Amino acid sequence: MIKSRQVKKGGEKMARRPGSPYNGKRYLGNTDKNIVHDLDNEDTDENACQIDEIKHEHIKMFDYHFEARNEGFKDCKYCF
């Protein structure tokens, strides 16, 4: 069971998403911008992470942060 939730600047609680393409994994790679996001620390401010705006064809999920970094993804400045 995934229990991790963080309250970010926007005040809204965010966490990992259970359905496809997220499948409950913590790290989301945006292949269009080559940025990795930490869904447990997502910043919900209007101009921050904007996870829900990423097209599904540009999403690559990772179990571990180092996997995304090894593939050349850079950390999101809002959630890392």
C-alpha positions as CSV (number, residue, x, y, z in Angstrom):
1,M,0.0,0.0,0.0
2,I,1.3,3.5,-0.9
3,K,0.9,5.8,2.0
4,S,3.4,8.6,1.1
5,R,1.7,12.0,0.8
6,Q,3.3,15.4,0.9
7,V,1.7,18.9,1.3
8,K,3.3,21.2,-1.2
9,K,3.1,25.0,-1.7
10,G,-0.3,24.9,-3.3
11,G,-1.7,23.2,-0.3
12,E,-3.1,20.2,-2.2
13,K,-2.0,16.7,-1.2
14,M,-0.4,14.8,-4.0
15,A,0.9,11.2,-4.3
16,R,1.7,8.5,-6.7
17,R,-1.0,7.7,-9.2
18,P,-2.2,4.1,-9.3
19,G,-3.4,3.8,-13.0
20,S,-1.7,3.7,-16.3
21,P,0.8,5.0,-17.3
22,Y,1.9,5.8,-13.7
23,N,1.3,2.3,-12.2
24,G,2.1,3.5,-8.7
25,K,5.7,4.2,-9.3
26,R,7.4,7.2,-7.7
27,Y,9.6,8.7,-10.4
28,L,8.2,10.1,-13.6
29,G,10.4,10.9,-16.5
30,N,9.2,13.4,-19.1
31,T,10.9,12.2,-22.3
32,D,9.9,15.4,-24.1
33,K,11.9,17.7,-21.7
34,N,14.2,15.1,-20.3
35,I,13.2,15.9,-16.7
36,V,12.4,13.5,-13.9
37,H,9.8,14.3,-11.2
38,D,9.3,12.8,-7.7
39,L,5.6,12.2,-7.4
40,D,5.8,12.0,-3.6
41,N,7.1,15.6,-3.6
42,E,5.1,17.1,-6.5
43,D,4.7,20.8,-6.3
44,T,1.1,21.7,-7.3
45,D,1.6,25.4,-7.8
46,E,0.2,26.6,-11.1
47,N,3.6,26.9,-12.9
48,A,5.4,24.1,-11.1
49,C,5.5,20.4,-12.0
50,Q,2.3,20.2,-14.0
51,I,2.4,16.4,-14.1
52,D,-1.2,16.2,-15.5
53,E,-0.2,18.2,-18.5
54,I,2.5,15.7,-19.7
55,K,1.3,13.7,-22.6
56,H,1.2,10.0,-21.9
57,E,3.5,9.2,-24.8
58,H,6.1,11.4,-23.1
59,I,6.0,9.5,-19.7
60,K,8.5,6.9,-18.7
61,M,8.1,5.7,-15.1
62,F,10.9,4.6,-12.8
63,D,11.1,2.7,-9.5
64,Y,14.3,4.4,-8.4
65,H,15.7,7.9,-8.9
66,F,19.1,6.6,-10.0
67,E,17.5,4.8,-12.9
68,A,16.2,8.0,-14.4
69,R,19.5,9.8,-13.7
70,N,21.4,7.0,-15.4
71,E,19.3,7.5,-18.5
72,G,20.2,11.2,-18.6
73,F,17.1,12.8,-17.0
74,K,17.7,15.9,-15.0
75,D,15.9,16.6,-11.7
76,C,12.8,18.9,-11.7
77,K,13.7,22.1,-9.9
78,Y,10.3,22.1,-8.0
79,C,10.0,18.6,-6.6
80,F,13.7,17.8,-5.9
